[in-house]
Every structure is written in C-alpha cells, then in structure tokens.
Amino acid sequence: KLTRKGRNLLIPFLTLLISFAYVLLFEPLGFLPATFLFLFFLFKLSEPKKWLKPLILSLSVVILSYLIFSVWLQCQFPRGMFRF
C-alpha cells in the first residue's frame, strides 16, 4: 500500500508516462483509439477504484470531440490502423 507521499510522487510520473505513450500511439492507432485510451487511463488514475465512470467519460469525450472536430469543423485526424 502506497503512502500519501508516495502516491503524490507517483501520480505526476504516471501522468507524464501516459502522455508520452499517447504521443507515441497517436499516429499508429489513430485519433479515436489513442485518445480513448489516453483519457481512460487519466480518468482511471484519478479514481482508481471505479471502472464504469472513466469508461463512460472517455467514450463521451472521444465521441463529442470527433463530432465537433471531424464532422462539424471537418478537421482530419490520423486514422491509424483501424481506418474509421
């Protein structure tokens, strides 16, 4: 079990690690899966005991951002290996 001080040191490191992984996976996976995973792990980091809330929040943000940027504003995102 981590102490409060240990957790306070671990969270910024994990956030940086998750952000670095997002940058590396953005092109190969594409916008939708990479952003979903990025947000899911960040939300999961903030509420470690819950699974449903981070899942729903991540999915909602990805769908909303896709609709705003890709559909409405017609921006192009990397499609990655899934091609959607």
C-alpha positions in Angstrom: 0.0 0.0 0.0 1.4 3.4 -1.0 1.6 6.1 1.5 0.1 9.5 0.7 3.6 10.9 0.0 4.4 8.0 -2.3 1.1 8.5 -4.2 1.7 12.2 -4.5 5.1 11.4 -6.2 3.7 8.6 -8.4 0.7 10.4 -9.9 2.7 13.1 -11.8 5.1 10.4 -13.1 2.3 8.2 -14.3 0.6 11.2 -15.9 3.8 12.0 -17.8 4.2 8.4 -18.8 0.6 8.2 -20.1 1.1 11.4 -22.0 4.3 10.1 -23.6 2.5 6.9 -24.6 -0.3 9.0 -26.2 2.1 10.9 -28.3 3.8 7.7 -29.5 0.5 5.9 -30.2 -1.4 8.7 -31.8 -0.2 8.1 -35.4 -0.2 4.3 -35.4 -3.5 3.8 -33.6 -5.3 6.9 -34.9 -7.2 9.6 -33.1 -10.2 7.7 -31.7 -8.5 4.7 -30.0 -5.4 6.6 -28.9 -7.5 9.4 -27.3 -9.9 7.0 -25.7 -7.0 5.1 -24.1 -5.3 8.3 -23.0 -8.4 9.7 -21.4 -9.4 6.4 -19.8 -6.0 5.9 -18.1 -6.0 9.6 -16.9 -9.6 9.3 -15.5 -8.7 5.9 -14.0 -5.7 7.4 -12.4 -7.9 10.0 -10.7 -10.4 7.4 -9.5 -8.6 4.1 -9.2 -11.4 2.0 -7.6 -14.0 2.7 -10.3 -14.2 1.4 -13.8 -17.6 2.5 -15.3 -17.2 6.2 -14.8 -13.8 6.6 -16.5 -15.1 4.3 -19.3 -18.2 6.4 -19.9 -16.4 9.7 -19.6 -13.6 8.7 -22.0 -16.1 7.4 -24.6 -18.3 10.5 -24.3 -15.3 12.9 -24.7 -13.9 11.0 -27.7 -17.3 10.9 -29.4 -18.0 14.5 -28.7 -14.6 15.7 -29.9 -14.9 13.5 -33.0 -18.2 15.1 -33.8 -17.0 18.6 -33.2 -13.7 18.5 -35.0 -14.1 15.8 -37.6 -17.7 16.2 -38.6 -18.6 19.8 -37.9 -15.2 21.5 -38.4 -14.0 18.9 -41.0 -10.5 18.6 -39.5 -8.6 15.5 -40.5 -7.2 13.2 -37.8 -4.8 10.3 -38.2 -6.9 7.3 -38.9 -4.3 4.7 -37.8 -4.7 1.0 -38.4 -8.5 0.9 -37.8 -9.4 3.4 -40.6 -12.5 5.0 -39.1 
